Amino acid sequence: MGRKDLTERETDRIIEMAWEDRTTFDAIAAQFGLQEKEVIKLMRREMKPSSFRMWRKRVSGRSTKHAAKSAETDGRFKSAAQRHITGNKISKR
């Protein structure tokens, strides 16, 4: 169901997002069309086995990687000037 025609840059960005603690699998799906299982397959394919195992250990059961389990109001500040990021393109001032 996910995209199979990812560029090298998109693949690198997905890997980076998957490593980030606060980036949910839902955010990756919204930007790239890959579901959690597809992200796991991509990570397994693109990473060294030891790095993949370390990543899986970190994200397994981690509530912050799942929007439904993550606390939406966790007290962190978000600037009103922060622009909405869509399509993985960061707006510059």
Secondary structure, 3 states (H helix, E strand, C coil): CCCCCCCHHHHHHHHHHHHCCCCCHHHHHHHHCCCHHHHHHHHHHHCCHHHHHHHHHHHCCCHHHCCCCCCCCCCCCCCCCCCCCECCECCCC
